[in-house]
């Protein structure tokens, strides 16, 4: 590999490919920030960068837990916004002579380079659903496309451009076959004979949204302007793939991606980066007028092995192409169509069908309309004005006179299309839903279950289906791909080097018969083991809201307490007050009465065991009341699961596991620990055990599709028990709708008396860590969930800035080194075993399989880790991408730490698929959704004003979680 710089006119002073300097630190690890040869880089790698020298921070005897502004900390907190931007710039500068510059854009931010591949673990080979792509050195050209009149339909745009190419290929396009993205861009493998040209395209209009008086199949004229925009460089892409450049040429990759997607976009229904069609697999009903289609996901990605086409099978929900009356009957479980719709049902129908296209097929040709709403009156009462004589005519009379159709369901409302000024009323019984429309609303539990059952595939079956998809695409037989652009796609799954990491040793209490366990295949059990730190429960009771199983509370509690004590807890055998029973209508009052009874006894209720009502829907309400109003830690139990323990004679094994699982959850909710990594106790975890280290997890959850007025919720958790790193305290915060960047990591408030008051989620958790351990963190490891690649730069710049400010607000010069890792689960990479000894009982790759070569980023520090054992279907590895690393993690150290942490998840005796801090943050954010869901009505998202979609609308803050609840892992 040649050195960096030079080549194709690149300026030497641009500094591309060099590592950025690290953040300067004070009061923490005293090691230099230089990148030396211990990181395993060869001489061709980026030259080492040394951080600017900082004066040592003045020693402080203790961390400041006060949020009030101190003048002594102003010098380190005030300029941090500028400093973060400066230290993250791509172009490093001389530390002593150059003035720091703010990056001109977020594109100037680059994650750290890979420190070298990992070596720990048993080597093996796996197959990945990545297909190697070879590209000829073509002269790519990008042209801007403008179509007048403008259309928003990509399908129509493609029809227009297809006709343009057909009409003008020989005369004006130099016999070139362009690739079109359906929007504003056209790409060619060579220059067109012009830089700018306008064309006239005539297309047959199929009668879309036209008045009934116009003639059928009218020819419509479009003016298309094509203008040269840029010349993407294939050579630059090749240099990037050879690690000679560090800035990804995304425009070049986009050109090739559009070429590979052109034919599928013409043949199938496009949903994001996926394609669906009834011809790509068996369809099936999901219920309520919804069906699923099968298809495939496709994405072109730069990897270490070169360009890779990632293809995976997929499935999505679509509206069934049926009459609207049939849809209504299915949606309301065979509703009686002879009876009028109630207002409640009418609102639900409007919500689910608004924006859906329907076609009328009772005329000579099909006409398509988009549903704008549902009429309040039945169609028998609707009239409209005829254009000819300006007289009012009823809709029923119109269809009878003009089309000789007698409407059967005149008591039903009409579909309302057109505008408010000129509405068009369509009878439901004559309107058929156009096929191929994706259902974007939230699926109910039964629909989710049906979709999972229909699409769940064993690894071998999924691999075969993926191979079938790549053969069906037939890229080598595609003239545009193969002949015009010179793209070759291999048809075999990539063979990838992998390693199987050893599982960690888990420590349990010495009083148990098994003091430790070395898990096999990602799973173990609690047999002969006791929790390493059993919690203590002196004051507790139980309330049963089930009517069907009202008499089993006492027996259930006896068995549960017995199990908790047998696993090492100190659980008082009798409840502090008699067990309660109440109906589902008395939840609020029962919880309040229990709270008052303990308050009268001057005792703090440590745990409330709750048997839920028979009907679902009360869990969120109970948690909201307990955690934000009454300061009660609770453990909820499903009544059917409880009943199964007592009434099913065949469920002895289930009974033991169920009570063990409850005991694990209860223990961490009362402050205990279930297990600890043996390496943590022995202080053998690199970059964690030697110095006080805090591990964060963060996630943002967004409202379900269709909820345009709900806020997004951010959650951050942090470890509180160094060196064990198993207890996590959490904080939640509401923020604007669909905002991905966490807004409240650090904030300041101007107080009239105190001045500037510092706060925010990071600061509060750092203070809590100090109170718990007596030490301030010397290192920060931050696992961030839910960030897409396109948001990496923004999230890193803003959230690292917030972390720095939070640290500096606590103590002058306090800047512990930070490692910022993004955890991605929403990707389409799948790994398949090649040998029998590399798979578990489900046919999946073994727990601990890690890949950091071939299919990973060409230069950056990322890896795929399958940390869990497969149960059903094909396991999905998690993707970890390091965006910032001041702790100098090696690949082995970070991979082992991440994999080992996955064995410490508190809720079960299995390793989990994502690192627990990120998992806990997800659970916490999901829990906080219950705190506000009752405040959002169904009708709130159906308003037509559009204000709900404003990201900056006034959102309601979350209620505060009570102090006693917040101290423990209540979200488990």
Buried (B, 14 or more C-beta within 10 A) or exposed (E): EEEBBEEEEBEEEEBBBBBBBBBBBBBBBEEEBEBEEEBEBEEEBBEBBEBBEEEEBEEBEEBBEEBEBBEEBBEBBEEBBEBBBBBBBBBBBEBEEEEBEBBEEBEBBBBBBBBBBBEBBBEBEBBBBBBBBEBEEBEBBBBBBEBEEEEEEBBBBBBBBBBBBEBBBEEBBEEBBBBBBBEEBBBBBEBBEBEEBEBEBEBEBBBBEBEEEEEEEEEEEBEBBBBBBEEBBBEBBBBBBEBBBBBBBBBBBBBBBBBBBBBBBBBBBBBEBBBBBBEBBEBBBBBBBBBBBBBBBBBBBBBBBBBBBBBBBBBBBBBBBBBBBBBBBBBBEEBEBEEBBEEEBBBBBBBBBBEBBBBBEBEEEBBBBBBBBBBEEBBBBBBBEEEEEEEEBBBBEBBEEEEEBEBEBBBBBBBBBBEEEEBBBBBBBBBBBBBBBBBEBEBEEEBEEBBEEBBEBBBEBBBEBBBBBBEEBEBEEBEBBBEBBBBEBBEEBBEBEBBBBBBBBBBBBEEBEBBBBEBEBBBBBBEEBBBBBBBEBEBBBBBBBBBEBBEBBEEBBEBBBBBBBBBBBEBBEEBBBEBBBBEBEBBEEBBEBBBEBBEEEEEEBBBBBBBBBBEEEBBBBBBBBBBBBBBBBBBBBBBEBBBBBBEEEEBEEEBBBBBBBBBBBBBBBBBBBBBBBBBBBEEEBBBBBBBBBBBBBBBBBBBEEBBBBBBBBBBBBBBBBBBBBBBBBBBBBBBBBBBBBBBBBBBBEEEEEEEBBBBBBBBBBBBBBBEBBEBBBBBBBBBBBBBEBEBBBBBBBBBBBBBBBBBBBBBBBBBBBBBBBBBBBEBBBBBBBBEEEBBBEBBBBBBBBBBBBBBBBBBBBBBBBBBBBBEEBBBBBBBBBBBBBBBBBBBBBBBBBBBBBBBBBBBBBBBBBBBBBBBBBBBBBBBBBBBBBEEBEEEEBBEEEEEBEEEEEEBEEBBEBBEBBBBBBBBB
